[in-house]
Amino acid sequence: MISAMVDEVFASVQGEGPWVGQRHIFVRFMGCDLRCAYCDTPDAVKSVPDAGAGNCRAQVSSGSFERESVPNPLSPTGLSALCSRLRIPGLSRPVISLTGGEPLLHRPFLQEWLPSERKMYRIYLETGGIHSAEMGALAGLIDVVSMDIKLPSATGQRAHWDEHRKFLTATEGTERFVKTVVSGSTVPEEILFAARLVAEQDRKVPFIIQPASGPLSPRAESLILFQDIALEILEDVRVIPQVHKMLQLP
């Protein structure tokens, strides 16, 4: 039976991007092929083989921060059960946020699991934006794509411009926005290149500038400059910090 390694399942407020403030059920998958300097989920970054049989930390109800340990890996049925107990009765359609790590590394699992979940939830994907083939295979199962553009100055890694360009093409026809984390080392030329890359696909795609926190955070003047640069090319450019951290929420 197909299964996936999941680091945690919990309900909280979406803290990033234009959907900030909405209640989401977060499914944080293990495994990532990037090692960004600003990563704030190191437990989920470890590779799936390295993760071994580590347990998933699952919130027990929507009204409590209490969590229990659930053995990994999880089956589609098992993961559905963990999500369903976090649903809030009411008129709104609940949202499942696929995050990580990198959720697209679990494409076969998602292809089996998501068709049933989309009957009850909107599916929101948070991704590093480099796995275009996987995105193409899942495009019909995802409602919203939150795509990162990884700037070398902020990640401490190589550039991924070509992968990002292909990924943007793979998301065409799906509701989407682009998010790029900026640090004190980010230079205007990177913002210009990223904005032009998005404009090649669609100037109306929202472009979110997210300042890194702590010692990596950029100067306020830099944030305004970066927004000015992107606004010359794109229609919707916003500076949005990680609000959940400000609220001390998970």
C-alpha positions as CSV (number, residue, x, y, z in Angstrom):
1,M,0.0,0.0,0.0
2,I,1.3,3.5,-0.9
3,S,2.3,5.6,2.1
4,A,4.1,8.8,3.0
5,M,6.4,10.1,5.8
6,V,4.6,13.0,7.5
7,D,6.3,15.2,10.0
8,E,3.2,16.8,11.5
9,V,-0.6,17.5,11.0
10,F,-2.0,20.5,12.7
11,A,-4.5,23.3,12.4
12,S,-3.4,27.0,12.5
13,V,-3.6,30.3,10.8
14,Q,-2.0,30.7,7.4
15,G,0.9,33.0,8.1
16,E,2.3,33.6,4.7
17,G,1.2,35.1,1.4
18,P,-2.1,36.6,0.3
19,W,-4.1,34.0,2.1
20,V,-2.7,35.1,5.5
21,G,-5.1,34.9,8.4
22,Q,-7.2,32.0,7.0
23,R,-7.6,28.8,9.0
24,H,-5.8,25.9,7.4
25,I,-5.1,22.3,8.2
26,F,-1.4,21.8,7.6
27,V,0.1,18.5,6.4
28,R,3.9,18.8,6.7
29,F,5.6,16.1,4.6
30,M,9.1,14.9,5.3
31,G,11.9,15.2,2.7
32,C,13.4,18.1,0.8
33,D,16.1,18.4,-1.8
34,L,16.9,22.0,-0.9
35,R,18.8,23.3,2.1
36,C,17.9,27.0,2.4
37,A,19.7,29.1,5.0
38,Y,16.5,30.5,6.3
39,C,14.7,27.1,6.7
40,D,12.6,27.0,9.8
41,T,11.4,23.4,9.6
42,P,14.6,21.4,10.0
43,D,12.8,18.2,11.1
44,A,10.9,18.1,7.9
45,V,13.9,18.8,5.7
46,K,15.6,15.5,6.5
47,S,15.4,13.0,3.7
48,V,12.8,10.3,3.8
49,P,15.3,7.4,4.2
50,D,17.0,9.4,7.0
51,A,13.6,10.0,8.7
52,G,13.3,6.3,9.3
53,A,10.3,5.3,11.4
54,G,10.0,8.7,13.2
55,N,6.5,9.5,14.4
56,C,4.1,12.1,13.0
57,R,3.1,14.8,15.5
58,A,-0.7,15.0,15.0
59,Q,-2.9,17.6,16.7
60,V,-5.8,15.9,18.5
61,S,-8.5,18.5,17.8
62,S,-9.1,21.9,16.3
63,G,-9.7,23.5,19.7
64,S,-6.5,22.2,21.4
65,F,-2.8,22.5,20.7
66,E,-2.3,19.0,22.2
67,R,-0.6,16.5,19.9
68,E,-0.1,12.8,19.8
69,S,2.5,10.7,18.2
70,V,1.3,8.6,15.2
71,P,3.6,6.0,13.7
72,N,5.0,6.7,10.2
73,P,4.5,6.1,7.3
74,L,0.9,7.1,6.9
75,S,-1.6,5.6,4.5
76,P,-4.0,7.9,2.6
77,T,-6.8,6.7,4.9
78,G,-4.8,7.3,8.0
79,L,-3.9,10.8,6.9
80,S,-7.5,11.6,6.0
81,A,-8.5,10.6,9.5
82,L,-6.0,13.0,11.1
83,C,-7.2,15.8,8.9
84,S,-10.9,15.2,9.4
85,R,-10.7,15.6,13.2
86,L,-9.4,19.2,12.7
87,R,-12.3,20.3,10.5
88,I,-14.5,23.1,11.9
89,P,-18.2,22.7,11.3
90,G,-19.7,25.6,9.4
91,L,-20.3,27.2,6.0
92,S,-16.7,27.7,4.9
93,R,-14.9,25.1,2.8
94,P,-11.9,23.9,4.8
95,V,-8.4,24.1,3.4
96,I,-5.6,21.6,3.5
97,S,-2.2,23.1,3.1
98,L,0.4,20.7,1.7
99,T,3.8,21.9,3.1
100,G,7.1,20.5,4.1
101,G,9.9,19.8,3.3
102,E,8.8,19.5,-0.3
103,P,5.3,18.0,-0.8
104,L,5.9,17.3,-4.5
105,L,8.5,14.7,-3.6
106,H,5.5,12.6,-2.6
107,R,3.7,12.8,-6.0
108,P,2.5,9.1,-6.1
109,F,1.0,9.4,-2.7
110,L,-0.7,12.7,-3.5
111,Q,-2.1,11.3,-6.8
112,E,-3.9,8.6,-4.8
113,W,-4.9,10.7,-1.7
114,L,-6.0,14.0,-3.1
115,P,-9.0,13.0,-5.4
116,S,-11.1,12.0,-2.3
117,E,-9.9,15.0,-0.3
118,R,-10.9,17.6,-2.9
119,K,-14.5,16.6,-2.4
120,M,-14.3,18.2,1.1
121,Y,-11.3,20.5,1.1
122,R,-9.6,23.1,-1.0
123,I,-6.1,21.9,-1.6
124,Y,-3.3,24.5,-1.2
125,L,0.2,23.6,-2.2
126,E,3.3,25.2,-0.7
127,T,6.3,24.4,-2.8
128,G,9.9,25.3,-3.6
129,G,8.9,25.6,-7.3
130,I,11.4,23.4,-9.0
131,H,9.6,20.1,-9.7
132,S,7.6,21.0,-12.8
133,A,6.9,17.4,-13.9
134,E,5.4,16.5,-10.6
135,M,3.4,19.8,-10.7
136,G,2.1,18.9,-14.1
137,A,1.0,15.5,-13.0
138,L,-0.9,17.0,-10.0
139,A,-2.2,20.2,-11.6
140,G,-5.8,19.0,-11.8
141,L,-5.8,18.1,-8.0
142,I,-4.5,21.4,-6.7
143,D,-6.7,24.5,-6.1
144,V,-4.0,27.0,-5.1
145,V,-0.2,27.0,-5.7
146,S,2.1,29.0,-3.4
147,M,5.4,28.9,-5.4
148,D,8.7,30.0,-4.0
149,I,11.3,31.6,-6.1
150,K,14.6,30.8,-4.4
151,L,17.0,33.7,-4.4
152,P,20.7,32.6,-4.0
153,S,21.4,35.4,-1.7
154,A,18.8,34.3,0.8
155,T,19.1,30.5,0.4
156,G,22.9,30.2,0.3
157,Q,22.3,27.8,-2.6
158,R,22.7,27.9,-6.4
159,A,20.1,29.7,-8.5
160,H,17.1,27.7,-9.9
161,W,15.9,30.1,-12.6
162,D,15.3,27.5,-15.3
163,E,13.5,25.2,-12.9
164,H,11.3,28.1,-11.7
165,R,10.5,29.1,-15.3
166,K,9.4,25.6,-16.2
167,F,7.4,25.3,-12.9
168,L,5.5,28.5,-13.6
169,T,4.5,27.1,-17.0
170,A,3.3,23.9,-15.3
171,T,1.0,25.9,-13.0
172,E,-0.8,27.7,-15.9
173,G,-4.6,27.5,-15.4
174,T,-4.3,27.0,-11.6
175,E,-4.8,29.8,-9.1
176,R,-1.3,30.8,-8.0
177,F,1.0,33.3,-6.5
178,V,4.8,33.6,-6.2
179,K,6.6,34.2,-2.9
180,T,10.3,35.1,-2.6
181,V,12.2,35.3,0.7
182,V,14.6,38.2,0.9
183,S,17.5,38.6,3.4
184,G,20.0,41.2,4.3
185,S,22.2,39.9,1.5
186,T,19.6,40.1,-1.3
187,V,20.5,42.5,-4.1
188,P,18.1,44.5,-6.4
189,E,19.2,42.6,-9.5
190,E,17.8,39.3,-8.0
191,I,14.4,40.9,-7.5
192,L,14.4,42.3,-11.0
193,F,15.3,38.9,-12.5
194,A,12.6,37.2,-10.4
195,A,9.9,39.7,-11.4
196,R,10.8,39.5,-15.1
197,L,10.6,35.7,-14.9
198,V,7.1,35.9,-13.5
199,A,6.1,38.6,-16.0
200,E,7.1,36.2,-18.9
201,Q,4.3,34.0,-17.8
202,D,1.7,36.5,-16.5
203,R,2.1,40.1,-15.1
204,K,-1.0,39.6,-13.0
205,V,0.4,36.8,-10.8
206,P,0.7,38.1,-7.3
207,F,4.3,38.5,-6.2
208,I,5.0,38.3,-2.4
209,I,8.2,39.7,-0.9
210,Q,8.7,37.9,2.4
211,P,11.5,39.2,4.7
212,A,13.6,36.6,6.5
213,S,13.4,36.9,10.2
214,G,16.1,37.1,12.9
215,P,19.7,37.9,12.0
216,L,19.0,37.3,8.3
217,S,16.3,40.0,8.1
218,P,16.7,42.8,5.5
219,R,16.6,46.5,6.2
220,A,13.3,48.3,5.9
221,E,14.6,50.5,3.1
222,S,15.6,47.4,1.1
223,L,12.0,46.1,1.3
224,I,10.6,49.3,-0.2
225,L,13.2,49.3,-2.9
226,F,12.5,45.7,-3.8
227,Q,8.8,46.4,-4.0
228,D,9.4,49.5,-6.2
229,I,11.5,47.4,-8.6
230,A,8.9,44.6,-8.9
231,L,6.0,47.0,-9.3
232,E,7.5,48.4,-12.4
233,I,7.0,45.0,-14.0
234,L,4.1,43.3,-12.2
235,E,0.6,44.4,-11.2
236,D,0.4,43.0,-7.7
237,V,3.4,43.1,-5.4
238,R,3.1,42.9,-1.6
239,V,5.5,42.8,1.3
240,I,4.1,40.3,3.8
241,P,6.1,38.9,6.8
242,Q,5.5,35.6,8.5
243,V,2.5,36.6,10.5
244,H,2.1,33.3,12.4
245,K,5.5,33.9,14.0
246,M,4.4,37.4,15.1
247,L,1.3,35.8,16.7
248,Q,3.4,33.0,18.2
249,L,1.2,30.4,16.5
250,P,2.5,27.0,15.1
